[in-house]
C-alpha cells in the first residue's frame, strides 16, 4: 500500500469512503495481529494505515457536517420565525 494523497481521497464519494474505512481498519487489525503473533510484517504499514483511517474519517465527518448545515439552512428558509 502506498501513501495516498489527501487530494486523491477528496475525489471519492461518501459510500466509497465508508468502504475504504472498513477495508483499511480490517487491514490494520491484521497488521496488529501479525505484530502480536510475531509474524513478519512491515511496521511502517501500521502507521500508514492509521493515518489513512484518520484522513478518511475526517473527510467523511466534514462532509456530513456540511450536509447537515445545508439542511438546517433550508429548513430555516422554509419555516420563518
C-alpha positions in Angstrom: 0.0 0.0 0.0 1.4 3.3 -1.0 0.7 6.5 0.8 -2.3 8.2 -0.7 -2.5 11.9 -1.1 -5.4 13.7 0.6 -6.3 15.2 -2.8 -6.9 11.7 -4.1 -9.2 10.9 -1.2 -11.3 14.0 -1.8 -12.5 12.7 -5.1 -14.1 9.6 -3.5 -17.9 9.5 -2.8 -19.2 9.1 0.7 -20.0 5.4 0.1 -16.5 4.8 -1.3 -15.0 6.5 1.7 -17.0 4.3 4.1 -15.9 1.2 2.2 -12.3 2.3 2.3 -12.5 2.9 6.1 -13.8 -0.6 6.6 -11.1 -2.1 4.4 -8.3 -0.1 6.0 -9.5 -0.9 9.5 -9.5 -4.6 8.6 -6.0 -4.3 7.2 -4.9 -2.5 10.4 -6.4 -5.3 12.5 -4.5 -7.9 10.5 -1.3 -5.9 10.9 -1.7 -5.7 14.7 -2.5 -9.4 14.8 0.7 -10.2 12.9 2.6 -8.0 15.3 1.1 -9.8 18.4 1.9 -13.2 16.9 5.4 -12.1 15.9 4.8 -12.8 12.2 6.7 -10.9 9.5 5.2 -7.6 8.5 6.4 -4.1 7.7 6.0 -1.9 10.8 5.5 1.3 8.8 2.3 -0.1 7.4 0.6 0.3 10.8 1.4 4.0 10.8 0.3 4.5 7.2 -3.0 2.6 7.8 -3.7 4.6 11.0 -3.1 7.8 9.1 -5.3 6.8 6.2 -8.2 5.9 8.5 -7.9 9.2 10.3 -7.9 11.1 7.0 -10.9 9.2 5.7 -12.9 9.7 8.9 -12.0 13.4 9.0 -13.2 13.9 5.4 -16.4 11.9 6.0 -17.2 13.9 9.2 -16.6 17.2 7.4 -18.9 16.3 4.5 -21.6 15.1 6.8 -21.3 18.2 9.0 -21.5 20.4 5.9 -24.6 18.5 4.6 -26.3 18.9 8.0 -25.7 22.6 8.0 -27.1 22.9 4.5 -30.3 21.0 5.5 -30.6 23.3 8.6 -30.3 26.4 6.4 -33.0 25.0 4.0 -35.3 24.3 6.9 -34.7 27.9 8.3 -35.7 29.3 4.9 -38.9 27.2 4.7 -40.0 27.9 8.2 -39.8 31.6 9.1 -39.5 32.5 12.7 
